[in-house]
Amino acid sequence: MIFDQSIKKWFVDEEGKDSNIKSLLKSISWRVVGTIDTMVISYLITGQIKTALSIGSIEVVSKMILYYFHERAWAKISDNNS
């Protein structure tokens, strides 16, 4: 029960909205899935594992950053509509 309350404080702010930490963790987990997909598709197109890994490693960082800011923008929109 105490553990549940601690976790909730990490993931939900005082107003009951998703916290920055939750947005960050969501962006990381989604990027793992997305990057695997990108690497597989890159490999299928090029037939070269080195190229696929290169594309995936660049893509993982850029899209994680983009997703984080996208998530925070949507949180701000939700705040304005409340």
TATARA-V930012 format. One record per backbone hydrogen bond with DSSP energy under -1.0 kcal/mol. NH is the residue of the N-H (numbers start at 0). CO is the residue of the C=O. E is the energy in kcal/mol with one decimal. If there is no record, write none. Layout:
BEGIN
NH|CO|E, NH|CO|E
END
This chain:
BEGIN
4|0|-1.9, 5|1|-2.1, 6|2|-2.6, 7|3|-2.4, 8|4|-1.8, 9|5|-1.3, 10|6|-1.8, 11|7|-2.4, 12|16|-3.1, 15|12|-1.9, 18|10|-2.2, 22|18|-2.1, 23|19|-2.4, 24|20|-2.7, 25|21|-2.6, 26|22|-2.2, 27|23|-2.1, 28|24|-2.5, 29|25|-2.3, 30|26|-1.9, 31|27|-1.8, 32|28|-1.5, 33|29|-2.7, 34|30|-3.0, 35|31|-1.9, 36|32|-2.0, 37|33|-2.5, 38|34|-2.8, 39|35|-2.4, 40|36|-2.6, 41|37|-2.8, 42|38|-2.4, 43|39|-2.6, 44|40|-2.2, 45|41|-2.8, 46|42|-2.9, 51|47|-2.1, 52|48|-2.6, 53|49|-2.1, 54|50|-2.6, 55|51|-2.4, 56|52|-2.3, 57|53|-1.8, 58|54|-2.5, 59|55|-2.2, 61|57|-1.7, 62|58|-2.5, 63|59|-1.4, 64|60|-2.0, 65|61|-2.1, 66|62|-2.6, 67|63|-2.1, 68|64|-2.0, 69|65|-2.2, 70|66|-3.0, 71|67|-2.3, 72|68|-2.2, 73|69|-2.1, 74|70|-2.0, 75|71|-2.1, 76|72|-2.3, 77|73|-2.4, 78|74|-2.0, 79|75|-2.1, 80|76|-1.5
END
